[in-house]
Amino acid sequence: MLSGQVAGVQMIIQGINAVTGLMIVRYMAKDDYAWFTLAASVLATLNLLGDGGVGTGLTAIGGRIHDQPGPFAQLLQQGLRLSFRLTIVGFVLAAPLFYGLYLRIGASSGFTVTVLLLAGFAAWPSVSTVMLNVANRLHARVGVIQMGDVTGALVRLGATTALWAGGWLLVLPTLLATVLAGWSQAILIRVRSRHFLQAPAVDVSYQSELAGFVRSLYGNHIFFCLQAQVATWIISWLAGSSEVADLGALARLGVLFVAITSPINFLAIPAIARIRDHGLLRRRMALALGGAVGVAVLVVAVAYWQPAPFLWLLGGNYGHLVLELPLALAAQGLNMVAALAWGLLLTRGWVRHAWITIVTTLVGFATGAALFPLGTVAGMLKFNAVAVLPTLMLCLAIIVFKLVRTVPVDAPSH
């Protein structure tokens, strides 16, 4: 029952965020939306680089000391300080790239500097929320985490609605709304988590251990930035603001697949993790993957035959994307299935060398770049679809190999 409630609240949060995102797409001028799309890429990049492995370190170390108030408080404080420094480092690394991309799509220098500064101001509360929510997650305080998520989503929706009603749905005001939402969530989480930070000080340091996690994982986080944002970066460099806006608008339709994966992530994957009967495991995995594939195919087919309702969601600026629409949904569907397959592998403990996905992703990038023109929206969408195929095929191959074994997958070896 509790997991169902958690999934329900999470779907509500995703729904609020989807309404906000679609409002911005529909009512923001196209050039402004291109610049806003790039600003969202800046935020996503800074969030990943600001974490840099600290969150993983807090979870790993905190798992063994979360019931010791003094050491746990010291750990959190040191993790917050380290992630703050990494956020600054990430800004220094990312700012030159995005400065060049903004100028490439026609933004002025002053505007670009303002956007980057606002993005930097929004990044730290987001990163600090992630760090403090490690403590809440270790203490099973799911309600606090979701309260913060709901608060941030509602503040952003309310501010965006006010901007739209007042005719101020421009890049900088909308980015300010994102800053306000991030700080609102961060302040709430900080207040609700302050007792974790106020325990008596102890003479213990976890800095070297946390730094070890950063050294081993920071490269992965840089790669995750590349993996998630490469399409936006490439089309910003090779095309113009119109193509950036088109690609960003189509990406908003990914909320359709988020609505599908949320209950799977919160309900199906944990249930599959607990299964010990081999036959039942086969059926449940086949049902999860088959259902995801079936829904993805259905969504793409409907979009192909009846694109008008989908394009209506995006507004009049994007009504010409009839051919690109099914390509975008196909790429998003493939990514959804690949993410689900990877999640199933992780939850069963079937992943020994996680770095292999970096290799498969790079193979996908190289293949897509060789096959399609990257200066067009259609070409980038095909690139996205092909780029995920090697990882998806690898995940499915491992799952099939594990499931066709004649002995139970969790039986001890002798």
N, C-alpha and C positions, 0 to 999 in steps of 0.2 A: 504493500500500500504506500509506504513512504517513498520508495523509488518511483512509483507512478506519480505521486505528487511533485516530486523533484522534476521529473520529465515534463509534467504539465506546466510548471512555473517557467522552466527553461524555454518551452515553446512560446509562452506568452512574451518572454523577453525577446526572443528572436522575432516574433511578430511585430512588437513595437519598433525594433530596429529596422525591420523591413519597411514599415510604413514611413519612417523617417527617411530612409534611403531613397525610396521611390518618390517621395515628395520632392526631394532635392533634384532627382533626375528630371522629373516632369516640369518643374517650374523654374529651374535655374537656366540662365542663358547658356548656350552650348560652349562658347569659349570659356566662360566661367566654370562650367562643369569639367572641362578638360583640366583646368588648373586645380580644381578641387580634387579630381581623381589623382593627380600627381601629389597633392598634399596628403591624401590618404595613404599613398605609397610611402611618403616620408614617415608618417606616424607608424605604419606597420614595421618599417625598417628599424626605427629607433626603439620600438618596443622589443624587438628581437635582440638587437645589439645591447640594449640596456639590461636585459636578463643575462645573456651571455653564458648561461650555465649556473648562475647563482641560485635560481629557483630549484634546479635539480639538486644542488648541494644542500640547500636548506631542507629539502624533503628527505634526502638520504641521512643527513646528520640529525635532523630534528626527529626522525623516526625513532631514534634510540634514546633521545633525551627530552622528548616533549613533555614528559611527566616530572621534569626537574625544573621548577620555575626560574631559578637563577641562571643556570647554564643556557636554558632555552631563550631567555631574554637577551643574554649576551650574544647568542648566535644570531637572533633576529636583527639586533642592532648592527652587528658587523656585516650581515648580509645586506641591509639597507644602505649602509655607507658604501659598500663595494658596488652595488648596483647603481647608486647615484654617480659614482665615478665612471662606470661603464657607459651610462647614458651620455655623459659628457664626451667620452671617447667616441661613442657611436655617432654623435652629432658632428664631431670634427671629421670623422671618416666619411659620413654621408653627405654633408653640406656641399662639398665641391661637385659631386655627381649631380645632385638635384639642382644646384644653381645652373649648371650647364644645360640640363634638360629643360628647365623653365625658360631660359633664354632661347633655346632651340625652338620652342613652340610659341614664341612671340611675347612672353611676359617681360616687363621692364625690370631693371636691376633693383630698384627700390621696392617694387611689389614682391619680387622674389625673396629679398632679404627679410621682409616683413612676414611672409608666409613661413619661411624657415624658422624664424624666431618663435612664432606662434606654435609651430609644430614641436619645437624643442620644449616650450613651456607646457605643452600638453603631454609630452612623453613621460616626464618624471612621475606625475600622479598615477599614470597607467602602470608603470613599472612597479612603483611602491605598492599599489593595490595587489598586484600579482604576488609580491613577496609576502605581504601580510596575510594574504589568503592561503599561503602555504600553512601558516599556523592554524588558521580556521579549519582547513581541510584535515590536518593531522588530529584536531580535536573534534572532528565530525560536526562542525558548526556550519552545516550546509545552508541553513536559514540565513545566517549573516552574509554569506557570500551572495546568495540570491537577492537579499535585500539591497546590497550594494549594486548588483547588476540592474535591478529594477529601477533604483533611484537614478543611476546614470542614464538609462534608456529613456525614462520619463522626462528628465531634465532636458535631454537633447531633443526629444520630440516637442516638448513645450516651447523651447527656445526657437527651434526651426519653424514651428507653426507661427509663432509671433513674427518672425522675420518675413515669412511668406505673406502673412496678412498685411504687414506694413510695407511691402514692396522692397524689402532689404535682403532678399535671398541672393546675396552676392558671396564671393569667395571668402573675403576676410570676415564679415559678420558670421557666416556659417561656420567657419573654422573657430571663431570665438565661442560659438555655441558648443562645439566639440570640446574646447578647453574647459568651459563651464561645467559640462557634464562630467568630464574626467575628474576635475577637482572635487565636484560634489560627491562622486562615488568614493574618491580617495579619502576625503574627510570623514565620511560616514564609517568607512572600514577602519580608519585610524582610531576613531572614537570607540568603536565597538571592539577593537583589538588592543586597546591601550594597556589592559592588564597584563598582556603577554610581554610588554616592553618595560613595565614598571617593577618587575621583581627585583629583589636585592642584588646588587652587583656581586659578581664572583670573579676570582682571579683565574680566568681561563680564556684562552684565545682559540678561535676557530678560523682565523684569517688564512693561515697557510693551507688548511684543508679546503676552504672555500676557493682559494686561488687555484688549487689543483683541479677542481671541477671546471673552473673557467678556462684554464690552459687546455684541458682535454676536450671541452665542448664549444669553445668560442668559434673555432673553424666551422663546426657544424651549423652554428647559428648564422654565420655569414653565408653559408651555402643555402640555408633555408630562406634567407632574404632573397638571394638570387632566384631560387626555385619559385617563390611566390610572386615576385615582382618583375621577373625578367620580361614578360610580355609588355607591360606598361613601359618599362625602360626602353625596350627596343623600338616600339612604335613611336615613342616620344622623340627618339633620335632620328628615325628614318622617315617619319611622316610629319603630320602637323596636328594642331589642336583639335580639328574636326575628327580625325581618326582616333585620337586619344579619348575624346568624349564618347565616340561610338563604342569603343572597346570597354570603357568604364561603365557605360549604361547597360550593355549586355551582361556585364559581370554581376550587376544588381539582381538579375534573374536567378542567380545562384541561391537566393533565399528559398526557392522551390525545393531544392535538394537539401538545404539545411533543415527544412520542416520534416523531411523524410528521415534524415540521419539522426536527428535529436533523440527520438524515442529509441532508436536502435542503440545509440551510444549509451543511453542511460538505463535501458532495460534489457535489450537482447544480449549485448556483449558481456555484461556482468553475469547474466544467466548462463551463457555459454562457457564462461570461465569456470563455473562450478560443476559442469557436467562430467561425470565419470563413466557413464555408459557409452561405449563406442558407437553403437548403432544410433542412439539418440543424438550423439554429437554430430554424426554425419547428416542426419535429417535436419537438425537445427541450423547447421552451417549452410547446408544447401538452401534451406528456406530463407535465411538472411541474405545470402548472396544472390540467389535467384530472384527474390523479391525486389532487391535493389536494382538488379539489371532490368527486370520487367517494368518497374516504374520509370526508370530512365528511358527505356525504349518507348514507352507509352507517351511520356512527356515530349520527346523529340518528334514522334509521329504526329501528335496533335499540333505541335508548333509548325510542322511542315505543311499540314493540310489547312490549318486555321491559324495563321500567324497574327491576325488582327487583334485578338484579345491580349496577347502577350505584348505587342507593340503599343497598344493603348496604355498599358501600365507605364511605359517609358515616356509617353508623351509625343507631341507632334514633331519634335526635333529628330526623332529616331524612327519615324514611320517608313523610311526607305530601307531599313535593314531586314527586308523579307528573306533574302537568301542567306544572310549571315546569322539570323536567329536560330535555325536548327543546328548550324555548326557550333554556335556558342553553347547551346544546351547539350549537344553531344559531348563536347569537351568537358563541360561541368559534370555530366553524368559519368563519364569515364573516371574523372578525378574522384567523384563520390564513391564509386565501386572500388577504386584502388585504395582509398583511405579506409574503407570498411574492411577490405581484405587485409590490409596492414594491421588494423586494429585487432582483427581476429587472431592474426599471428602473434601479436604481442600478448594478448590476453591468455593465450595457451602456452606461452613461453617457447614458441617455436622459432624465435629469432636469435641466432648466435652472432651474426656479424651484421649489425645494423648499417655499417658503412656501405654495404653493397648497394643500397638504394641510391647513394650518391653516384655510383658508377652507372647504374641503369638510367638514372635521370640525365646524366651527361650524354649517354648514348642516345636517349630520346631527343635531347636538345640538338645534338649534331645531326640526327636524321631529319628532324623537322626543318632545321635551317637549310639543309641540302635540298629538300624537296619543294619548299614553298617560298613565295616572295614575302618577306617580312615587313614590307612597307605598306601593306594593305591590311584592312581589318579581317577579311576572309583568310588571307595567308597566315595571320597571327593566330586565328582560331584553329586552323588546321595544324599549325605548329604546336599549339597547346594540347590538342587531341593526341597527336603522334608522340609528343614528349612523355606522356604518362604511360604509354603502352608497354615499354620494357619493364617498368616497375610493376604494373598490373599483371603482366604475364608471369613474372617471377613469383609474385605473391600467390597467384592461383596455382602455379606449379607446385609450390611448397605445400599448400593446403591439400591439393589432390594427393601428393605423395604421402603426407601424414595420414590422410583419411583412408587410403586403400590398404594400409598396413593391416595385417590380420590379427595383431595383438592390440589390446587397448592402448591408446596413446599415452596414458598416464601410468601404465604398468611399469614397475621398477625393472631395470635391466639386471641380469645376473652374469 
